[in-house]
Amino acid sequence: MPPKDDEHRADASGNGRLARAPLVTRRDHEEPSQFLPENLLREARRQKGLAHGQVPPICVLDPDGDIAAHLRARGAAACSPNWACYHTALWELSHAGLEIGIVDRAVGAPFAVLVAEQLFVSGCRLLISLTSAGQIVASGPTPYFVLIDRALRDEGTSYHYLPAAPFAAAPPDLLALADSALAGCGEPVYRGASWTTDAPFRETASTIASRRDEGILAVEMEAAALYAFAAARARPVLCLAHVTNQLARVERDFEKGEHNGAEAALRVVAAIARAWLDRADSRPASAANPAAARVG
């Protein structure tokens, strides 16, 4: 007879002991996946009748879609003919002498990493995520930017890429490069930790207070998963939060500024992209190590 105690008893939904929860017990992080992004794109190209092509070397995730919308309204961005993703469009533009691709509306950790995996096998060499975020610790009057140096893993996707640990961290070399590049970009930028959640409407007072005590600056929905992906796949990914709100607890919240913050966001992206390209042009490609550090 099986044990009857609560630890071993399963209910009608199949729930058993907590230790069997797959996110915390997964041990196959070094094992290759059977489902590969390049194979998915191969079939997408076949079905859509698309030739194989490359996306721009620098790509941006724009979850809110405000950057892409602003550029499209100006006629400054065109839909990429080479992007075969089933779920998104990629908008290409030339900005300040840079060739950039933007994927908008990829909200949340699973969607962001789904797109990131496909971008890097399509020619992307640097991925910048710039997401709207809620203020936890005030760094200044909103809106402002936070260069995320580590993200609290309060979502599920990161645990499929790295073993369980509280934080996923940004690549130190990219952080140093961005610190220097953003110092003269003309926008307010702070550096610190974020809290990545996949349940924004479960941001309770007690949890917010706990995060504030931990010194976390902002809450967003993608960074921890993107940094875990970056570490596991050795890909250069940098995440920034555009802190625009106090979780709608005050009137007239969520204001990003002129053009919904798009021009300010582009200045931040361009500063990082230009510095990264300057460095990449001056050193062998193999010398860049995009692997993110693991923080326990």
N, C-alpha and C positions, 0 to 999 in steps of 0.2 A: 504494500500500500504506500502511496506517496505521502510525504509529510503533510501535516495539516496546519502547521503554524503559518502566521501571516506572511512570513518571509517567502514561503514557497507556494502559497495558495494563489491560483490564477482565477480571475473573474471571467465573466462571459465574453469580455472583449479581448481576452488573451493576455491581460496584464499579469505579470508575475513579479518576481523580486526586482527592486529598483536597479540593482547592479547589472541587470540585463539590458538596460536602456542602451540602444545601439550607439548613440553619440559618444558616450563616455567609455564604452568598452571596445570600440573599434581599434584594431591593432594592425591594419593592413595599409598603413600610410605609405609605405615604400613600394607596395605592389602596384604595377601599372593597371590602368583602367582598361576594360574591354570596349568601352564606348569612347571614341576619340573625336575631338572637335574637327580635325582635318577630314575625317571620314564623313561626319555629318555635313560639312560644307561641300565635299565631293558630290554627295547625293543631291544637295540643294542646287548646286550648279547644273547638274544633269537635268533635274526636273524643271528648272527655270530657264534652261538654255543659255547659261552664262559661261563665258570663257573664263579661264583662270586669270586672276589679276591680283594686284597688291593694293592694300589700303595705305594711306599716308603713314610715314614712320612715327609720327606723334599723334596719338588719339586721346580723346577726352570723353569721359562719361559725364553726362549732363542730366541727372535724374529728373530735375524739375522741368527741363526742356526750354528754359528761358533763354539760354545762350543760342541754341539752334533756332528758336522762333524769331529772335531778334535778327539774326543773320539772314534768315530766309526772307523776312519782311524787307530787308535792305537789298535783296537780290545778291547777297554776298556768299551764299553757300549753295552748292548743287548736290543732288543725290548721287552717291557713288554708283557707278556701273559695275564695280568689282566686288561689292559686298553681298555675299550670298546668304547671309543669316535669315532664317525663317521668320524671326520675331521682330526685327528692328530694321530701320533704315540708317545709313551712315551718310552724314553730310560733310562734304569736302569744301575747304576754303583755303585761300591764301590770305594770311594775316601777318602784317609786319615782317614780310619776307619769309614766313614760315608756312609750310604745307601741313595742315591739320585736318584730322577727321574727328567728327563729333557724333556720338550715339546718344540720342536723347530718350528720356522716359524709361530707362532701365532702373526701376526703383527696387531697392531691397537687395539683401545679400545674395540670394540665389540667382536673381536675374543679372546682377552686376557681374558675378563670376562666370555665369553662362556666356555673357558677351565677351568678357575679358579673355576667356579661353580661346574663343574664335578669333578675336582681334590679333592675338599674338601668332597664330598660325596663318594669318592673312597678310603679314607684313608689318604690323605694329612693332615698334622698338621701344617705345616709352608710353605708358598709360598714366594719365592724370585723371583722378576722379575729383569732381568738385560738386559737392552735394549741399543742399540746404540743411541747416541744423538748428536745433533748439539750444538755448543758453542754459548751462548748468551753473558754472561759476562765471560771473561777469568779468570780462576782460576789458570792456569799454562799451560805449554806446553802440547799439546795433544800427546798421549791419557792419560786420567785420569778418575777417577770415581767420581760421585756425589751421596751421600746418600740423597735421596729426602725426605725432611721433609714435604713438601706440594706441591701440583700440581695445577696449574691454569686450571680450567675446561673449556677449549675451544674445547670440543667435545660433543657428545650427550649421550653416555652411562651412565655417572655418574648421569644425571638428572632423570634417571629411578630408581635410588637407593636412592638418597638424594634430598631434596628440593633444589631449586636454591640458590647458593651462589658462590662467586668467586673461592674459593679453596676447595680442599679435602686434609685432613691432614693425615699423618702417625700416627700409634699408638705410643704415647709417650714412653711407656715401651719398645717397640721394637727399637725405635730410640736410647734410652739410652743404650740398650744392644749392638746395632750395633756400636755406637760411641766407646764404650770401646773395643769391639772385633776388630774393624778395625784399631785401633791405632797401633797395632803391626803386621799387615798383610804384610807389605813390599811393599804395593802399594800406590800411591798417591790418597787419598780419601778426598773429601771436602763435606761439608753438606750445603744444601740450597734448594731453590725452583726451580721447573721446570715448563715448559709450555707444557701442553698436547694438541696437535692439532690432528684433523682427516683430515687435508688438508695440507700436507707438502709442496705442490707446490703452496700454497697461503701464504707463509711466506714473506710478503712484507717488504720493508725498513722501512716504518712508524711503522708497528706493531713490528718489531724487536727492533726498537729504543724505543718504549714504554715499551716493556718487559725488555729491558736493564735498563731503568730508574727505573723500579720496583724492580731491583735487582735479576731478575730471571737468573739462571745460565745456563740453558740448555733447549732445546726443544726436546720433544719425543712424543710418540703416545699412551701410555698406562697408565701412573701412576695415573692420576686423576680418571679414571674409576675403576682401581683396588682398590684405597683407598676408594672410595665411596662404592664399593662392600664390602670391609673389614668392614667399619663402619656399614653398614646396616645389614650385616650377622654375625657380631661379629666373624670375621675370621682373623687370624694373617697373614698379607701380608706386605712385605717390598719391596720397589722399589728402584733400583739404576740405574743411567744413566752412560753408558760408553761413555764419551765425546771423539769423534774420529774425528770431522770434523768442518769446518767453513761454512757449507751449500754449499760446492763445489764452493765457491767463490775464492778459491786459487787453484793453481796447486798442484798435488800430495796430495790431501786430502783423507780422509777416511782411513788412515793407523792406524791399531790397534796394530801393533807391532808383536812380534814373535807368530807364530801359530794363526794369526788373533786375538790376544788378549785372546785366550782361556785359557791359563795357568794362566794368570793374573786374569781373571774372576773367575776361579776355586779357586784361593787363597782367593779372596774376599768372595765367596759363602761359602767356608769351614770355614772361620773365624767366620762368622755369625752363620752358622749351628751348629758348635761345641759349641759356647757360648749359643745358644738357647737350645740345648739338655742338657747341663750342668745345666741350670736353670730349665728346665722342670723336670729333674730327682730329683731336690732338693725341689720341691714344688708340692702340689696337682694340678691336671690338671685344676680343677675348679678355681684355684687362678689366672691363666693367663687370663687377660682381653684384647683380641685383638681388641676391638672396637676402631676405629680411632676417634679422635676429629674432630668436624665440625668447620671449620673456615669461618667466614662470611665476 
